[in-house]
């Protein structure tokens, strides 16, 4: 049986990690006390008043009782002091409360809540996202814990392909460890070959369909990306950059340069360069140029569109490219 403290506070700007910790705690709580022994306050219900009322309520349930409060960011110190501090000073027996605060900008956890949880004998944990410049070093350390060696170039390549979300980076690192086995030494080429970011792969699938004027395939690729939570503002720069890279190569091939002449001038790994050159060789520079222009128009137009209209504008652009 797990030993639970009376209170926990998990806060910070690494929202993915905080979400994982909440899910893990809830699963543990339900194994300990069943679904009926867990009360969740979130959204508009996650207030200091509501949390205090839940903690003060008597219950006849057997076993430990858990109260999960998700949304403590932005609470006022005065509200915490008035409603929660008295309750946390003298908590009900066999009761555990867990506060989660997804901090962002000015939305911070109040200092009064930190002090109250600590005085109640609870744990306070900060989950802070690593800064971009810190990620390669962090990745090398995580690789070591997984039993593989990742050099600096490989770590930077992984960040470039996956992005700066630590949970995604860790998942890709775990895949690399499973694929290559304990003791493997990995660099940029191995990372680019085996751990390309799924969104970037699918973005290129989207671009392939656009250049081939396959409207249905391009629409499916786009909606698939959106369905997995990718923002249009993230997808557009990826797509435009990828098309421009291949357009530049395609134009050089058109005027007579060979692949052997182009490859040494590309600022990317040999593996990635071979891929780009092959893609350019299969592409029509005029179609690539038209796609760049259409995507640029979409980027400008969606700056003023309300979010619900973004997908409509994107699909129209896809059809524009497919029928041009």
Protein Blocks (a to p, Z undefined) as FASTA:
>chain_A
ZZddfbdcdedjblklmmmmmmmmmmmmmmmnojklpccdehjllcfklmmmmmmpccfb
ecjdddddehfgoiafklmmmmmmmmmmmccehiacddddddehjlccdfklmmmmmmno
pacdddddddfklmmmmmmmmmmmnopacdfklmmmmmmmnopcfklmmmmmmmmmmmno
ghiacdfklmmmmmccfklmmmmmmmmmmmnopaklmmmmmmmmmmnopafklmmmmmmm
mmmmmmmmmmmmmnopafklmmmmpccdfklmmmmmmmmmmpcfklmmmmmmmmmmmmmm
mmmgcfklmmmmmmmmmmmmmmZZ
